[in-house]
Amino acid sequence: MPRRLRLHRRARHLTFALPPQHAARLFHAQVVGPSERQLRELAGQALGEVYFRDGGRRAHGLDVEFTDIEQLEIEL
């Protein structure tokens, strides 16, 4: 079961490349027209994998929730 960790909120300015499987999920979601909640879940999964869990090298089982977004830019 994923751990829920409540961190103090702080602004993070991140730049990273998404692994192909996460990029494919976001592209597919764009086609089918997801809700904002679904997009946040997909983005949270990607952010957790790439930034917090570092591709499986740390923070195993950490569940990331993507909230309070001020700005999000995605480039292809």
Secondary structure, 3 states (H helix, E strand, C coil): CCEECCCCCCCCCCCCCCCHHHHHHHHHHHHHCCCHHHHHHHHHHHHHHHHHCHHHCCCCCEECCCCCCCCCCCCC
